[in-house]
Amino acid sequence: MTGRVEPFSKFDLGGSFPLAAADLLWYHLDKDETAYRAGRLLTSAWRRLRFVALPVYFVRSRGWKRGGVTGSLRAWRIGVLYLLEALGEVIGEAIAGIGGRFT
């Protein structure tokens, strides 16, 4: 609406909370599925420092090989999402720039 990208807008921050809730739900469902008993420290770290706790959880719940593969796939997906977000910003700014010339 403003014609520019605002990184910490209400919309951006509001979208972060449902994603964090979905990530926490996935963590608890995966923990039950793999029958992994996580301690309070790992669960607390998951809520606060998800990007640090995620590789630790994958390795401890699945072993070094499967945990490394799963962690690599997850990191790749996150990288693709960030790349698509950046591409969307560039396209949006280009469209806004074109529209500004004709008004």
N, C-alpha and C positions, 0 to 999 in steps of 0.2 A: 504494500500500500504506500510505502514511503518512497519507493523507487530505488532503494539501496538495500544491501544485505546488512542486517543487524545481528551479530553473532550471539549476543546474550539477550535477545528479545524475550518477551513473555511467551511467545509461541514456541521458541526454541527451548526455553527452560521447561515449559509445560509439557513438551514432548519427551523430555528426558525422564520424567517421573514414571510414566507408564512403561517405558522401556526398562527402567531399573526394576520395576515390580515384576515384569515378565521374566527378566533375567533371574531374579531371586526365586520365582516360582519354578523355573526350569532347574535351578540348582537343587531345590528340595526334591523335585520329582526324579531327577537323575540320581541323587543320593539314595533314594528309596529303590530305584531300579537296579543300581549296582550293588546294593546292600552295603554301602560304605558308611561307616560310623564316624562322622566328622566331629571334632572337638569344638568347644566353644570359641577357641581362638580362630580357627579357620572360618567358622560361620560369621564371627564378628568381622574378620578381615574381608570376607566376601561382601558384606554389606557396605563397608567403607572404602576398601581398596580393591575393587573387583579385578582390575587388570594385573595386580600383583598376586592375588589369591587364586586366580583362574589357572595358571600353569601349575601351581603347587597342587591344586585339587586334581587336575587331570593326571599328573604323574602319580600321586598317592592313591587315587582310586582305580587307575587302569594299568599302572606299571610304566616303566620308562619308554618302551617302544610305542605302545598304543596311546599313552598319554602325550608323547611327543607328536605323533601323527594327528591326534585330535586337536591339540593346541595349535599346531601349524595350520590346520584347516580353519579353525576358528579365527586365527589372526588374519588369514587370507581373506575370509569373508568380511571381517571388519575393515580391512584395507580397501576392498572393492566398494563397500558402502561409503567410506570416506571419499574415495575417488569419484563415485557417482554424485555425491553431494557437492563436491567442488566443481564438477562439470555442470551441474544444475545451476550453481551460482554464476558461472561464467556465461552460460546461455541466457539466464535471466537478466544479467547486466547488459548483455548484447541486445536483447529484445527491448529492454528499457531505453537503451541508447538510441536504437532505431526509432522507437516511438517518440522520443523526445525531439528528434529532428523534424518530424512531420507535424507537430502541434504548434 
